[in-house]
């Protein structure tokens, strides 16, 4: 099963510009100074309902060297969902679909592990942000016109 992900900003540039999470780091002992954007992407298969997101972590501060710092994937459903969603996949691989991980076979810098830690401690502890990810997923899938979930909460319905 090969999933191809597309950046949310390609379909919803204004919303993505407003809602993309960023973090500014200065004097972090493990990461170079700069502003880093967590750019979300979703599976572009209109009939896939994987309920996962990829984040390309990009250094975007023009005063510092730009680079791709990490690729983090995050699946917000419980393990039973992923086991039933991918019944033919080895359980060890399915377990990687739940929660946040550094996405195997994707570009990672020497700072990737620290960005994963920041993602877990700064972003995933914010329930409103987790709900925003789910809304972006629903908007993205609705835009594709597939059978995936189409739940769009108040405030996002103008984008659907």
Contact map, one row per residue, 1 for C-alpha under 8 A:
1110000000000000000000000000000000000000000000000000000000000000000000000000000000000000000000000000000000000000000000000000000000000000000000000000000000000000
1111000000000000000000000000000000000000000000000000000000000000000000000000000000000000000000000000000000000000000000000000000000000000000000000000000000000000
1111100000000000000000000000000000000000001110000000000000000000000000000000000000000000000000000000000000000000000000000000000000000000000000000000000000000000
0111110000000000000000000000000000000000011110000000000000000000000000000000000000000000000000000000000000000000000000000000000000000000000000000000000000000000
0011111000000000000000000000000000000000111100000000010000000000000000000000000000000000000000000000000000000000000000000000000000000000000000000000000000000000
0001111101000000000000000000000000000000111100000000000000000000000000000000000000000000000000000000000000000000000000000000000000000000000000000000000000000000
0000111111100000000000000000000000000011110000000000000000000000000000000000000000000000000000000000000000000000000000000000000000000000000000000000000000000000
0000011111111001000000000000000000000011110000000000000000000000000000000000000000000000000000000000000000000000000000000000000000000001000100000000000000000000
0000001111111111100000000000000000000001000000000000000000000000000000000000000000000000000000000000000000000000000000000000000000000000000000000000000000000000
0000011111111000000000000000000000000000000000000000000000000000000000000000000000000000000000000000000000000000000000000000000000000000000000000000000000000000
0000001111111000000000000000000000000000000000000000000000000000000000000000000000000000000000000000000000000000000000000000000000000000000100100000000000000000
0000000111111111000000000000000000000000000000000000000000000000000000000000000000000000000000000000000000000000000000000000000000000000000000000000000000000010
0000000111111111100000000000000000000000000000000000000000000000000000000000000000000000000000000000000000000000000000000000000000000000000000000000000000000000
0000000010011111110000000000000000000000000000000000000000000000000000000000000000000000000000000000000000000000000000000000000000000000000000000000000000000000
0000000010011111111000000000000000000000000000000000000000000000000000000000000000000000000000000000000000000000000000000000000000000000000000000000000000000000
0000000110011111111100000000000000000000000000000000000000000000000000000000000000000000000000000000000000000000000000000000000000000000000000000000000000000000
0000000010001111111100000000000000000000000000000000000000000000000000000000000000000000000000000000000000000000000000000000000000000000000000000000000000000000
0000000000000111111100000000000000000000000000000000000000000000000000000000000000000000000000000000000000000000000000000000000000000000000000000000000000000000
0000000000000011111110000000000000000000000000000000000000000000000000000000000000000000000000000000000000000000000000000000000000000000000000000000000000000000
0000000000000001111111000000000000001111000000000000000000000000000000000000000000000000000000000000000000000000000000000000000000000000000000000000000000000000
0000000000000000001111100000000000001110000000000000000000000000000000000000000000000000000000000000000000000000000000000000000000000000000000000000000000000000
0000000000000000000111110000000000111100000000000000000000000000000000000000000000000000000000000000000000000000000000000000000000000000000000000000000000000000
0000000000000000000011111000000000111000000000000000000000000000000000000000000000000000000000000000000000000000000000000000000000000000000000000000000000000000
0000000000000000000001111100000011110000000000000000000000000000000000000000000000000000000000000000000000000000000000000000000000000000000000000000000000000000
0000000000000000000000111111001111110000000000000000000000000000000000000000000000000000000000000000000000000000000000000000000000000000000000000000000000000000
0000000000000000000000011111000111000000000000000000000000000000000000000000000000000000000000000000000000000000000000000000000000000000000000000000000000000000
0000000000000000000000001111100110000000000000000000000000000000000000000000000000000000000000000000000000000000000000000000000000000000000000000000000000000000
0000000000000000000000001111111110000000000000000000000000000000000000000000000000000000000000000000000000000000000000000000000000000000000000000000000000000000
0000000000000000000000000011111100000000000000000000000000000000000000000000000000000000000000000000000000000000000000000000000000000000000000000000000000000000
0000000000000000000000000001111100000000000000000000000000000000000000000000000000000000000000000000000000000010010000000000000000000000000000000000000000000000
0000000000000000000000001001111110000000000000000000000000000000000000000000000000000000000000000000000000000010010000000000000000000000000000000000000000000000
0000000000000000000000001111111111000000000000000000000000000000000000000000000000000000000000000000000000000000000000000000000000000000000000000000000000000000
0000000000000000000000011111001111100000000000000000000000000001000000000000000000000000000000000000000000000000000000000000000000000000000000000000000000000000
0000000000000000000000011100000111110000000000000000000000111011000000000000000000000000000000000000000000000000000000000000000000000000000000000000000000000000
0000000000000000000001111000000011111000000000000000000000111000000000000000000000000000000000000000000000000000000000000000000000000000000000000000000000000000
0000000000000000000001111000000001111100000000000000000011111000000000000000000000000000000000000000000000000000000000000000000000000000000000000000000000000000
0000000000000000000111100000000000111110000000000000000111110000000000000000000000000000000000000000000000000000000000000000000000000000000000000000000000000000
0000000000000000000111000000000000011111000000000000001111000000000000000000000000000000000000000000000000000000000000000000000000000000000000000000000000000000
0000001100000000000110000000000000001111100000000000011111000000000000000000000000000000000000000000000000000000000000000000000000000000000000000000000000000000
0000001110000000000100000000000000000111110000000000111100000000000000000000000000000000000000000000000000000000000000000000000000000000000000000000000000000000
0000111100000000000000000000000000000011111000000000111100000000000000000000000000000000000000000000000000000000000000000000000000000000000000000000000000000000
0001111100000000000000000000000000000001111100000001110000000000000000000000000000000000000000000000000000000000000000000000000000000000100100000000000000000000
0011110000000000000000000000000000000000111111010101100000000000000000000000000000000000000000000000000000000000000000000000000000000000000000000000000000000000
0011110000000000000000000000000000000000011111010000000000000000000000000000000000000000000000000000000000000000000000000000000000000000000010010000000000000000
0011000000000000000000000000000000000000001111110000000000000000000000000000000000000000000000000000000000000000000000000000000000000000000000000100000000000000
0000000000000000000000000000000000000000001111110000000000000000000000000000000000000000000000000000000000000000000000000000000000000000000010011111000000000000
0000000000000000000000000000000000000000000011111000000000000000000000000000000000000000000000000000000000000000000000000000000000000000000000000111000000000000
0000000000000000000000000000000000000000001111111100000000000000000000000000000000000000000000000000000000000000000000000000000000000000000000000111000000000000
0000000000000000000000000000000000000000000000111110000000000000000000000000000000000000000000000000000000000000000000000000000000000000000000000011100000000000
0000000000000000000000000000000000000000001000011111000000000000000000000010000001001000000000000000000000000000000000000000000000000000000000000000000000000000
0000000000000000000000000000000000000000000000001111100000000000000000000011100000000000000000000000000000000000000000000000000000000100100000000000000000000000
0000000000000000000000000000000000000000011000000111110000000000000000001111000000000000000000001000000000000000000000000000000000000000100000000000000000000000
0000000000000000000000000000000000000001111000000011111000000000000000001110000000000000000000000000000000000000000000000000000000001000100000000000000000000000
0000100000000000000000000000000000000011110000000001111100000000000000111100000000000000000000000000000000000000000000000000000000000000000000000000000000000000
0000000000000000000000000000000000000111100000000000111110000000000001111000000000000000000000000000000000000000000000000000000000000000000000000000000000000000
0000000000000000000000000000000000001111100000000000011111000000000111110000000000000000000000000000000000000000000000000000000000000000000000000000000000000000
0000000000000000000000000000000000011110000000000000001111100000000111110000000000000000000000000000000000000000001000000000000000000000000000000000000000000000
0000000000000000000000000000000000011110000000000000000111110000011111000000000000000000000000000000000000000000000000000000000000000000000000000000000000000000
0000000000000000000000000000000001111000000000000000000011111001111110000000000000000000000000000000000000000000000000000000000000000000000000000000000000000000
0000000000000000000000000000000001111000000000000000000001111101011000000000000000000000000000000000000000000000000000000000000000000000000000000000000000000000
0000000000000000000000000000000001110000000000000000000000111111110000000000000000000000000000000000000000000000000000000000000000000000000000000000000000000000
0000000000000000000000000000000000000000000000000000000000011111110000000000000000000000000000000000000000000000000000000000000000000000000000000000000000000000
0000000000000000000000000000000001000000000000000000000000001111100000000000000000000000000000000000000000000000000000000000000000000000000000000000000000000000
0000000000000000000000000000000011000000000000000000000000111111110000000000000000000000000000000000000000000000000000000000000000000000000000000000000000000000
0000000000000000000000000000000000000000000000000000000000101111111000000000000000000000000000000000000000000000000000000000000000000000000000000000000000000000
0000000000000000000000000000000000000000000000000000000001111101111100000000000000000000000000000000000000000000000000000000000000000000000000000000000000000000
0000000000000000000000000000000000000000000000000000000001110000111110000000000000000000000000000000000000000000000000000000000000000000000000000000000000000000
0000000000000000000000000000000000000000000000000000000111100000011111000000000000000000000000000000000000111000000000000000000000000000000000000000000000000000
0000000000000000000000000000000000000000000000000000000111100000001111100000000000000000000000000000000000111111001000000000000000000000000000000000000000000000
0000000000000000000000000000000000000000000000000000001111000000000111110000000000000000000000000000010000111011001000000000000000000000000000000000000000000000
0000000000000000000000000000000000000000000000000000011110000000000011111000000000000000000000000000011001110001000000000000000000000000000000000000000000000000
0000000000000000000000000000000000000000000000000000011110000000000001111100000000000000000000000001111000000000000100000000000000000000000000000000000000000000
0000000000000000000000000000000000000000000000000001111000000000000000111110000000000000000000001011111000000000000000000000000000000000000000000000000000000000
0000000000000000000000000000000000000000000000000001110000000000000000011111000000000000000000001111100000000000000000000000000000000000000000000000000000000000
0000000000000000000000000000000000000000000000000111100000000000000000001111100000000000000000001111000000000000000000000000000000000000000000000000000000000000
0000000000000000000000000000000000000000000000000011000000000000000000000111110000000000000000000110000000000000000000000000000000000000000000000000000000000000
0000000000000000000000000000000000000000000000000010000000000000000000000011111011000000000000000110000000000000000000000000000000000000000000000000000000000000
0000000000000000000000000000000000000000000000000000000000000000000000000001111111000000000000000100000000000000000000000000000000000000000000000000000000000000
0000000000000000000000000000000000000000000000000000000000000000000000000000111111100000000001100100000000000000000000000000000000000000000000000000000000000000
0000000000000000000000000000000000000000000000000000000000000000000000000000011111110000000000000000000000000000000000000000000000000000000000000000000000000000
0000000000000000000000000000000000000000000000000000000000000000000000000000111111111000000000000000000000000000000000000000000000000000000000000000000000000000
0000000000000000000000000000000000000000000000000100000000000000000000000000111111111100000001101100000000000000000000000000000000000000000000000000000000000000
0000000000000000000000000000000000000000000000000000000000000000000000000000001111111110001001000000000000000000000000000000000000000000000000000000000000000000
0000000000000000000000000000000000000000000000000000000000000000000000000000000111111110000000000000000000000000000000000000000000000000000000000000000000000000
0000000000000000000000000000000000000000000000000100000000000000000000000000000011111110000000000000000000000000000000000000000000000000000000000000000000000000
0000000000000000000000000000000000000000000000000000000000000000000000000000000001111111100001000000000000000000000000000000000000000000000000000000000000000000
0000000000000000000000000000000000000000000000000000000000000000000000000000000000111111110000000000000000000000000000000000000000000000000000000000000000000000
0000000000000000000000000000000000000000000000000000000000000000000000000000000000000111110000000000000000000000000000000000000000000000000000000000000000000000
0000000000000000000000000000000000000000000000000000000000000000000000000000000000000111111011000000000000000000000000000000000000000000000000000000000000000000
0000000000000000000000000000000000000000000000000000000000000000000000000000000000000011111111000000000000000000000000000000000000000000000000000000000000000000
0000000000000000000000000000000000000000000000000000000000000000000000000000000000100000111111100000000000000000000000000000000000000000000000000000000000000000
0000000000000000000000000000000000000000000000000000000000000000000000000000000000000000011111110000000000000000000000000000000000000000000000000000000000000000
0000000000000000000000000000000000000000000000000000000000000000000000000000000000000000111111111000000000000000000000000000000000000000000000000000000000000000
0000000000000000000000000000000000000000000000000000000000000000000000000000001001100100111111111100000000000000000000000000000000000000000000000000000000000000
0000000000000000000000000000000000000000000000000000000000000000000000000000001001000000001111111100000000000000000000000000000000000000000000000000000000000000
0000000000000000000000000000000000000000000000000000000000000000000000000000000000000000000111111110100000000000000000000000000000000000000000000000000000000000
0000000000000000000000000000000000000000000000000001000000000000000000001110000001000000000011111110000000000000000000000000000000000000000000000000000000000000
0000000000000000000000000000000000000000000000000000000000000000000000000111111001000000000001111111000000000000000000000000000000000000000000000000000000000000
0000000000000000000000000000000000000000000000000000000000000000000000001111100000000000000000011111100000000000000000000000000000000000000000000000000000000000
0000000000000000000000000000000000000000000000000000000000000000000000011110000000000000000000000111110000000000000100010000000000000000000000000000000000000000
0000000000000000000000000000000000000000000000000000000000000000000000011100000000000000000000010011111000000000000100000000000000000000000000000000000000000000
0000000000000000000000000000000000000000000000000000000000000000000001111000000000000000000000000001111100010001100100000000000000000000000000000000000000000000
0000000000000000000000000000000000000000000000000000000000000000000000111000000000000000000000000000111111000000000000000000000000000000000000000000000000000000
0000000000000000000000000000000000000000000000000000000000000000000000000000000000000000000000000000011111000000000000000000000000000000000000000000000000000000
0000000000000000000000000000000000000000000000000000000000000000000000000000000000000000000000000000001111100000000000000000000000000000000000000000000000000000
0000000000000000000000000000000000000000000000000000000000000000000000100000000000000000000000000000001111110000000000000000000000000000000000000000000000000000
0000000000000000000000000000000000000000000000000000000000000000000111100000000000000000000000000000000011111000000000000000000000000000000000000000000000000000
0000000000000000000000000000000000000000000000000000000000000000000111100000000000000000000000000000010001111111000000000000000000000000000000000000000000000000
0000000000000000000000000000000000000000000000000000000000000000000111000000000000000000000000000000000000111111000000000000000000000000000000000000000000000000
0000000000000000000000000000000000000000000000000000000000000000000010000000000000000000000000000000000000011111100000000000000000000000000000000000000000000000
0000000000000000000000000000011000000000000000000000000000000000000011000000000000000000000000000000000000011111111000000000000000000000000000000000000000000000
0000000000000000000000000000000000000000000000000000000000000000000011100000000000000000000000000000010000011111111100000000000000000000000000000000000000000000
0000000000000000000000000000000000000000000000000000000000000000000000000000000000000000000000000000010000000111111110000000000000000000000000000000000000000000
0000000000000000000000000000011000000000000000000000000000000000000000000000000000000000000000000000000000000011111111000000000000000000000000000000000000000000
0000000000000000000000000000000000000000000000000000000010000000000011000000000000000000000000000000000000000011111111100000000000000000000000000000000000000000
0000000000000000000000000000000000000000000000000000000000000000000000010000000000000000000000000001110000000001111111110000000000000000000000000000000000000000
0000000000000000000000000000000000000000000000000000000000000000000000000000000000000000000000000000000000000000111111111000000000000000000000000000000000000000
0000000000000000000000000000000000000000000000000000000000000000000000000000000000000000000000000000000000000000011111111110000000000000000000000000000000000000
0000000000000000000000000000000000000000000000000000000000000000000000000000000000000000000000000000000000000000001111111111000000000000000000000000000000000000
0000000000000000000000000000000000000000000000000000000000000000000000000000000000000000000000000001000000000000000111111111100000000000000000000000000000000000
0000000000000000000000000000000000000000000000000000000000000000000000000000000000000000000000000000000000000000000011111111100000000000000000000000000000000000
0000000000000000000000000000000000000000000000000000000000000000000000000000000000000000000000000000000000000000000001111111110000000000000000000000000000000000
0000000000000000000000000000000000000000000000000000000000000000000000000000000000000000000000000000000000000000000001111111110011000000000000000000000000000000
0000000000000000000000000000000000000000000000000000000000000000000000000000000000000000000000000000000000000000000000111111111011000000000000000000000000000000
0000000000000000000000000000000000000000000000000000000000000000000000000000000000000000000000000000000000000000000000011111111000000000000000000000000000000000
0000000000000000000000000000000000000000000000000000000000000000000000000000000000000000000000000000000000000000000000000111111111000000000000000000000000000000
0000000000000000000000000000000000000000000000000000000000000000000000000000000000000000000000000000000000000000000000000001111111100000000000000000000000000000
0000000000000000000000000000000000000000000000000000000000000000000000000000000000000000000000000000000000000000000000000000011111110000000000000000000000000000
0000000000000000000000000000000000000000000000000000000000000000000000000000000000000000000000000000000000000000000000000011011111111000000000000000000000000000
0000000000000000000000000000000000000000000000000000000000000000000000000000000000000000000000000000000000000000000000000011011111111100000000000000000000000000
0000000000000000000000000000000000000000000000000000000000000000000000000000000000000000000000000000000000000000000000000000001111111110000000000000000000000000
0000000000000000000000000000000000000000000000000000000000000000000000000000000000000000000000000000000000000000000000000000000111111111000000000000000000000000
0000000000000000000000000000000000000000000000000000100000000000000000000000000000000000000000000000000000000000000000000000000011111111100000000000000000000000
0000000000000000000000000000000000000000000000000010000000000000000000000000000000000000000000000000000000000000000000000000000001111111110000000000000000000000
0000000000000000000000000000000000000000000000000000000000000000000000000000000000000000000000000000000000000000000000000000000000111111111000000000001110010000
0000000100000000000000000000000000000000000000000000000000000000000000000000000000000000000000000000000000000000000000000000000000011111111100000000000000000000
0000000000000000000000000000000000000000010000000011100000000000000000000000000000000000000000000000000000000000000000000000000000001111111110000000000000000000
0000000000000000000000000000000000000000000000000000000000000000000000000000000000000000000000000000000000000000000000000000000000000111111111000001111100000000
0000000000000000000000000000000000000000000000000000000000000000000000000000000000000000000000000000000000000000000000000000000000000011111111100000010100010011
0000000100100000000000000000000000000000010000000000000000000000000000000000000000000000000000000000000000000000000000000000000000000001111111110000000000000000
0000000000000000000000000000000000000000000101000000000000000000000000000000000000000000000000000000000000000000000000000000000000000000111111111101110000000000
0000000000000000000000000000000000000000000000000000000000000000000000000000000000000000000000000000000000000000000000000000000000000000011111111101110000000001
0000000000100000000000000000000000000000000000000000000000000000000000000000000000000000000000000000000000000000000000000000000000000000001111111000000000000001
0000000000000000000000000000000000000000000101000000000000000000000000000000000000000000000000000000000000000000000000000000000000000000000111111100000000000000
0000000000000000000000000000000000000000000001000000000000000000000000000000000000000000000000000000000000000000000000000000000000000000000011111110000000000000
0000000000000000000000000000000000000000000011110000000000000000000000000000000000000000000000000000000000000000000000000000000000000000000011011111000000000000
0000000000000000000000000000000000000000000001111000000000000000000000000000000000000000000000000000000000000000000000000000000000000000000000001111100000000000
0000000000000000000000000000000000000000000001111000000000000000000000000000000000000000000000000000000000000000000000000000000000000000010011000111110000000000
0000000000000000000000000000000000000000000000001000000000000000000000000000000000000000000000000000000000000000000000000000000000000000010011000011111000000000
0000000000000000000000000000000000000000000000000000000000000000000000000000000000000000000000000000000000000000000000000000000000000000011011000001111100000000
0000000000000000000000000000000000000000000000000000000000000000000000000000000000000000000000000000000000000000000000000000000000000010010000000000111110000000
0000000000000000000000000000000000000000000000000000000000000000000000000000000000000000000000000000000000000000000000000000000000000010011000000000011111011001
0000000000000000000000000000000000000000000000000000000000000000000000000000000000000000000000000000000000000000000000000000000000000010000000000000001111111000
0000000000000000000000000000000000000000000000000000000000000000000000000000000000000000000000000000000000000000000000000000000000000000000000000000000111111000
0000000000000000000000000000000000000000000000000000000000000000000000000000000000000000000000000000000000000000000000000000000000000000000000000000000011111100
0000000000000000000000000000000000000000000000000000000000000000000000000000000000000000000000000000000000000000000000000000000000000010001000000000000111111111
0000000000000000000000000000000000000000000000000000000000000000000000000000000000000000000000000000000000000000000000000000000000000000000000000000000111111111
0000000000000000000000000000000000000000000000000000000000000000000000000000000000000000000000000000000000000000000000000000000000000000000000000000000000111111
0000000000010000000000000000000000000000000000000000000000000000000000000000000000000000000000000000000000000000000000000000000000000000001000000000000000011111
0000000000000000000000000000000000000000000000000000000000000000000000000000000000000000000000000000000000000000000000000000000000000000001001100000000100011111
